[in-house]
Amino acid sequence: MGACVAYRVSKAGLAGLAMTFAAAPIAAANADEEEPERSPLSMVIFGSMEAGPTKTFLAVGMKRAVGGSLTDSGFRLFVKAGGAQEQTRRHRPHGVTYKSEAQALLGYEWRIGSSFLALYAGSDAESEQRIETFGPSFIATRYGARVQADLWIVPSPGLVVQANGYLSSLNGRLWARVAPGWQLPAGFYLGPEIEAYRERDYRKYRLGLHLTGLRFLGLEWRLSGGLQKTSDRPSEYYGTLGLHWQR
């Protein structure tokens, strides 16, 4: 049957058929090589760990764009949960206190290029359990409201300024952190960080250095450390590790 077809078509027809069949696999290969269109970034998953001589804190959370992309201005959902283990008292017997916390916030984020400002408001909850060496344990759960602000601004190429803070009705808590950073040839940012925390009659101040924007294993990392002073303890070292994954 192939021979009959060959006799009935002209040389030009044979050339056209040959070109058609030759081009078909190339077109298919090009179609296979095309990557599917990437969906816009809509969520950031993050985690952090803080460690010191008397306290360890772990947290994990998520920031998600509501009906849009994280690269555009819009509403955001912020959810975070964490837990801590710390000494109950400075002097022996120290005792151990376990705390867990959770926040669910809704806010709006304004973006201009790589800079953004986000304002949130929502719920704040904490559970606390104190295990005493002598005497009964203490368990309490508290609920409140929280407002939070996050700022990431790029005032000039190679310079970034981070500023974060929150105010909670739980024990009148107030926290703020400011950390400018200068970009190094490796791509990440290096700079000082200043942090302050207040809760009733308790105060904590930190001064250290941070490395922000380290990329490893598909994640972006932040390392920081320095000295902290609290109202109930002498000066001591602290270290933090943070990471986030955009998807």
C-alpha beads as a LAMMPS data file, in Angstrom:
LAMMPS data file: protein, C-alpha beads

247 atoms
246 bonds

1 atom types
1 bond types

-500.0 500.0 xlo xhi
-500.0 500.0 ylo yhi
-500.0 500.0 zlo zhi

Masses

1 110.0

Atoms # bond

1 1 1 0.000 0.000 0.000
2 1 1 2.941 2.362 0.793
3 1 1 4.312 1.732 -2.731
4 1 1 0.992 2.754 -4.358
5 1 1 0.938 5.980 -2.452
6 1 1 4.549 6.694 -3.475
7 1 1 3.694 6.300 -7.148
8 1 1 0.662 8.605 -6.934
9 1 1 2.345 11.616 -5.274
10 1 1 4.841 13.931 -6.892
11 1 1 8.359 14.596 -5.689
12 1 1 7.196 17.877 -4.192
13 1 1 4.465 16.042 -2.300
14 1 1 6.991 13.557 -0.934
15 1 1 9.219 16.407 0.235
16 1 1 6.285 18.068 1.953
17 1 1 5.296 14.850 3.717
18 1 1 8.869 14.291 4.836
19 1 1 9.147 17.816 6.228
20 1 1 5.809 17.422 8.036
21 1 1 6.789 14.151 9.739
22 1 1 10.255 15.498 10.593
23 1 1 8.843 18.635 12.198
24 1 1 6.207 16.787 14.235
25 1 1 8.540 15.224 16.849
26 1 1 10.487 18.507 17.167
27 1 1 7.289 20.430 17.903
28 1 1 6.233 17.790 20.424
29 1 1 9.637 17.987 22.120
30 1 1 9.395 21.759 22.344
31 1 1 5.919 21.458 23.861
32 1 1 7.240 19.003 26.455
33 1 1 10.145 21.280 27.308
34 1 1 7.890 24.253 28.029
35 1 1 7.448 24.665 31.784
36 1 1 3.919 25.075 33.048
37 1 1 3.043 28.616 33.998
38 1 1 3.946 29.197 37.628
39 1 1 1.124 30.285 39.880
40 1 1 1.715 33.554 41.767
41 1 1 3.068 33.348 45.301
42 1 1 0.154 33.198 47.709
43 1 1 1.588 31.858 50.980
44 1 1 4.649 32.014 53.219
45 1 1 5.275 29.270 55.778
46 1 1 7.723 30.287 58.503
47 1 1 9.327 28.970 61.653
48 1 1 11.647 30.238 64.350
49 1 1 13.653 29.097 67.351
50 1 1 15.071 31.221 70.191
51 1 1 17.547 29.834 72.691
52 1 1 19.173 31.182 75.827
53 1 1 20.611 29.830 79.093
54 1 1 17.186 29.691 80.777
55 1 1 14.606 29.605 77.956
56 1 1 13.880 27.895 74.636
57 1 1 11.073 28.991 72.317
58 1 1 9.807 27.361 69.091
59 1 1 7.150 28.732 66.730
60 1 1 5.635 27.963 63.332
61 1 1 3.142 29.958 61.295
62 1 1 1.736 31.016 57.962
63 1 1 0.950 34.223 56.100
64 1 1 -1.480 33.825 53.216
65 1 1 -2.840 36.243 50.634
66 1 1 -6.646 36.437 50.662
67 1 1 -7.922 36.403 47.091
68 1 1 -4.699 37.484 45.416
69 1 1 -0.923 37.241 45.370
70 1 1 1.721 38.136 47.929
71 1 1 3.434 40.272 45.297
72 1 1 0.451 42.649 45.226
73 1 1 -1.210 44.757 47.892
74 1 1 -4.168 43.037 49.528
75 1 1 -5.641 41.333 52.553
76 1 1 -3.586 38.810 54.511
77 1 1 -4.344 35.988 56.949
78 1 1 -1.679 35.481 59.629
79 1 1 -1.668 32.385 61.860
80 1 1 1.046 31.458 64.354
81 1 1 1.526 28.932 67.172
82 1 1 4.457 28.434 69.519
83 1 1 5.698 26.949 72.751
84 1 1 8.369 27.725 75.338
85 1 1 10.190 26.052 78.208
86 1 1 11.874 28.254 80.820
87 1 1 12.989 28.410 84.431
88 1 1 10.248 29.539 86.774
89 1 1 12.572 31.230 89.253
90 1 1 16.073 32.626 89.138
91 1 1 17.204 30.931 92.361
92 1 1 17.052 27.253 93.264
93 1 1 14.813 25.355 93.187
94 1 1 14.194 26.828 89.754
95 1 1 11.101 24.898 88.705
96 1 1 9.985 24.662 85.067
97 1 1 7.319 26.656 83.236
98 1 1 5.798 25.510 79.948
99 1 1 3.925 28.003 77.789
100 1 1 2.004 27.653 74.547
101 1 1 0.533 30.488 72.498
102 1 1 -1.517 31.004 69.351
103 1 1 -2.540 34.016 67.252
104 1 1 -5.035 34.332 64.390
105 1 1 -4.891 37.744 62.711
106 1 1 -6.388 39.401 59.655
107 1 1 -4.826 42.449 58.062
108 1 1 -3.877 44.402 54.978
109 1 1 -0.492 44.661 53.299
110 1 1 0.619 47.595 51.149
111 1 1 3.382 46.821 48.648
112 1 1 5.595 49.084 46.538
113 1 1 8.153 47.018 44.659
114 1 1 10.174 45.011 47.186
115 1 1 8.935 47.107 50.145
116 1 1 5.801 46.418 52.161
117 1 1 3.911 47.482 55.267
118 1 1 1.364 45.146 56.883
119 1 1 -1.079 45.885 59.710
120 1 1 -2.992 43.100 61.491
121 1 1 -5.522 42.643 64.274
122 1 1 -7.019 39.532 65.852
123 1 1 -6.985 37.084 68.743
124 1 1 -4.187 36.155 71.138
125 1 1 -4.225 33.145 73.499
126 1 1 -1.756 31.618 75.935
127 1 1 -1.666 28.578 78.218
128 1 1 0.848 28.284 81.062
129 1 1 1.820 25.384 83.304
130 1 1 4.298 25.715 86.148
131 1 1 5.767 22.543 87.611
132 1 1 7.125 23.274 91.077
133 1 1 9.755 21.176 92.809
134 1 1 7.860 21.513 96.061
135 1 1 4.180 22.308 96.018
136 1 1 1.293 22.043 93.563
137 1 1 1.519 22.848 89.867
138 1 1 -0.077 25.965 88.424
139 1 1 -2.128 25.970 85.214
140 1 1 -3.729 29.027 83.581
141 1 1 -5.172 29.979 80.200
142 1 1 -5.620 33.567 79.042
143 1 1 -7.299 35.123 76.008
144 1 1 -6.916 38.588 74.557
145 1 1 -6.629 40.779 71.475
146 1 1 -3.536 41.680 69.490
147 1 1 -2.490 44.278 66.919
148 1 1 0.672 43.788 64.895
149 1 1 2.757 45.674 62.312
150 1 1 5.439 44.359 59.941
151 1 1 7.640 46.610 57.799
152 1 1 10.207 45.648 55.171
153 1 1 11.596 48.625 53.283
154 1 1 14.377 48.931 50.699
155 1 1 15.344 52.635 50.841
156 1 1 18.290 52.181 48.466
157 1 1 19.984 49.327 46.562
158 1 1 21.899 47.096 48.942
159 1 1 20.118 48.350 52.072
160 1 1 17.067 46.880 53.807
161 1 1 15.319 47.889 57.032
162 1 1 13.119 45.448 58.980
163 1 1 10.789 46.643 61.720
164 1 1 8.230 44.549 63.579
165 1 1 6.066 45.099 66.604
166 1 1 2.910 44.062 68.416
167 1 1 0.688 45.106 71.290
168 1 1 -1.375 42.512 73.166
169 1 1 -3.984 42.853 75.888
170 1 1 -2.457 39.775 77.594
171 1 1 -0.645 41.337 80.562
172 1 1 -0.165 44.546 78.577
173 1 1 2.524 43.029 76.359
174 1 1 4.506 45.252 74.013
175 1 1 7.283 44.047 71.672
176 1 1 9.348 45.785 68.979
177 1 1 12.365 44.943 66.820
178 1 1 14.356 47.077 64.365
179 1 1 17.081 45.563 62.167
180 1 1 18.750 47.411 59.284
181 1 1 20.966 45.333 57.001
182 1 1 23.535 45.909 54.278
183 1 1 23.839 43.445 51.410
184 1 1 27.115 41.556 51.111
185 1 1 28.585 40.107 47.879
186 1 1 27.224 36.679 48.871
187 1 1 23.683 38.109 48.568
188 1 1 22.513 38.093 52.197
189 1 1 22.195 41.071 54.559
190 1 1 24.274 41.815 57.658
191 1 1 23.469 44.394 60.309
192 1 1 22.560 45.171 63.928
193 1 1 19.266 44.355 65.617
194 1 1 17.631 46.041 68.587
195 1 1 14.728 44.384 70.411
196 1 1 12.610 45.363 73.417
197 1 1 9.822 43.568 75.286
198 1 1 7.566 44.632 78.164
199 1 1 5.002 42.718 80.230
200 1 1 3.661 44.176 83.488
201 1 1 6.711 44.407 85.765
202 1 1 8.983 42.411 83.407
203 1 1 11.382 43.960 80.861
204 1 1 13.742 42.479 78.268
205 1 1 16.228 44.240 75.969
206 1 1 18.403 42.747 73.266
207 1 1 21.285 44.038 71.167
208 1 1 22.887 41.818 68.548
209 1 1 23.769 41.124 64.918
210 1 1 21.680 39.410 62.245
211 1 1 22.255 37.643 58.938
212 1 1 19.117 37.754 56.779
213 1 1 18.482 36.217 53.369
214 1 1 20.646 33.103 53.568
215 1 1 19.390 30.609 50.961
216 1 1 19.784 26.879 51.597
217 1 1 17.693 23.780 50.789
218 1 1 15.088 25.920 48.997
219 1 1 14.449 27.955 52.156
220 1 1 15.444 31.438 53.259
221 1 1 17.138 31.631 56.659
222 1 1 17.833 34.287 59.279
223 1 1 20.449 33.971 62.034
224 1 1 20.950 36.434 64.873
225 1 1 22.571 36.587 68.265
226 1 1 23.921 38.910 70.905
227 1 1 23.362 40.013 74.482
228 1 1 20.095 40.382 76.361
229 1 1 19.238 41.973 79.693
230 1 1 16.067 41.200 81.608
231 1 1 14.602 42.776 84.705
232 1 1 14.998 39.583 86.761
233 1 1 18.336 38.182 85.527
234 1 1 21.870 39.379 84.740
235 1 1 23.031 39.895 81.144
236 1 1 23.248 36.709 79.082
237 1 1 23.663 35.555 75.501
238 1 1 20.813 34.724 73.141
239 1 1 20.524 33.205 69.674
240 1 1 17.690 32.963 67.164
241 1 1 17.122 30.976 63.996
242 1 1 14.342 31.785 61.553
243 1 1 13.303 30.397 58.192
244 1 1 10.538 30.855 55.649
245 1 1 9.354 29.106 52.521
246 1 1 7.357 30.862 49.810
247 1 1 4.892 28.910 47.693

Bonds

1 1 1 2
2 1 2 3
3 1 3 4
4 1 4 5
5 1 5 6
6 1 6 7
7 1 7 8
8 1 8 9
9 1 9 10
10 1 10 11
11 1 11 12
12 1 12 13
13 1 13 14
14 1 14 15
15 1 15 16
16 1 16 17
17 1 17 18
18 1 18 19
19 1 19 20
20 1 20 21
21 1 21 22
22 1 22 23
23 1 23 24
24 1 24 25
25 1 25 26
26 1 26 27
27 1 27 28
28 1 28 29
29 1 29 30
30 1 30 31
31 1 31 32
32 1 32 33
33 1 33 34
34 1 34 35
35 1 35 36
36 1 36 37
37 1 37 38
38 1 38 39
39 1 39 40
40 1 40 41
41 1 41 42
42 1 42 43
43 1 43 44
44 1 44 45
45 1 45 46
46 1 46 47
47 1 47 48
48 1 48 49
49 1 49 50
50 1 50 51
51 1 51 52
52 1 52 53
53 1 53 54
54 1 54 55
55 1 55 56
56 1 56 57
57 1 57 58
58 1 58 59
59 1 59 60
60 1 60 61
61 1 61 62
62 1 62 63
63 1 63 64
64 1 64 65
65 1 65 66
66 1 66 67
67 1 67 68
68 1 68 69
69 1 69 70
70 1 70 71
71 1 71 72
72 1 72 73
73 1 73 74
74 1 74 75
75 1 75 76
76 1 76 77
77 1 77 78
78 1 78 79
79 1 79 80
80 1 80 81
81 1 81 82
82 1 82 83
83 1 83 84
84 1 84 85
85 1 85 86
86 1 86 87
87 1 87 88
88 1 88 89
89 1 89 90
90 1 90 91
91 1 91 92
92 1 92 93
93 1 93 94
94 1 94 95
95 1 95 96
96 1 96 97
97 1 97 98
98 1 98 99
99 1 99 100
100 1 100 101
101 1 101 102
102 1 102 103
103 1 103 104
104 1 104 105
105 1 105 106
106 1 106 107
107 1 107 108
108 1 108 109
109 1 109 110
110 1 110 111
111 1 111 112
112 1 112 113
113 1 113 114
114 1 114 115
115 1 115 116
116 1 116 117
117 1 117 118
118 1 118 119
119 1 119 120
120 1 120 121
121 1 121 122
122 1 122 123
123 1 123 124
124 1 124 125
125 1 125 126
126 1 126 127
127 1 127 128
128 1 128 129
129 1 129 130
130 1 130 131
131 1 131 132
132 1 132 133
133 1 133 134
134 1 134 135
135 1 135 136
136 1 136 137
137 1 137 138
138 1 138 139
139 1 139 140
140 1 140 141
141 1 141 142
142 1 142 143
143 1 143 144
144 1 144 145
145 1 145 146
146 1 146 147
147 1 147 148
148 1 148 149
149 1 149 150
150 1 150 151
151 1 151 152
152 1 152 153
153 1 153 154
154 1 154 155
155 1 155 156
156 1 156 157
157 1 157 158
158 1 158 159
159 1 159 160
160 1 160 161
161 1 161 162
162 1 162 163
163 1 163 164
164 1 164 165
165 1 165 166
166 1 166 167
167 1 167 168
168 1 168 169
169 1 169 170
170 1 170 171
171 1 171 172
172 1 172 173
173 1 173 174
174 1 174 175
175 1 175 176
176 1 176 177
177 1 177 178
178 1 178 179
179 1 179 180
180 1 180 181
181 1 181 182
182 1 182 183
183 1 183 184
184 1 184 185
185 1 185 186
186 1 186 187
187 1 187 188
188 1 188 189
189 1 189 190
190 1 190 191
191 1 191 192
192 1 192 193
193 1 193 194
194 1 194 195
195 1 195 196
196 1 196 197
197 1 197 198
198 1 198 199
199 1 199 200
200 1 200 201
201 1 201 202
202 1 202 203
203 1 203 204
204 1 204 205
205 1 205 206
206 1 206 207
207 1 207 208
208 1 208 209
209 1 209 210
210 1 210 211
211 1 211 212
212 1 212 213
213 1 213 214
214 1 214 215
215 1 215 216
216 1 216 217
217 1 217 218
218 1 218 219
219 1 219 220
220 1 220 221
221 1 221 222
222 1 222 223
223 1 223 224
224 1 224 225
225 1 225 226
226 1 226 227
227 1 227 228
228 1 228 229
229 1 229 230
230 1 230 231
231 1 231 232
232 1 232 233
233 1 233 234
234 1 234 235
235 1 235 236
236 1 236 237
237 1 237 238
238 1 238 239
239 1 239 240
240 1 240 241
241 1 241 242
242 1 242 243
243 1 243 244
244 1 244 245
245 1 245 246
246 1 246 247
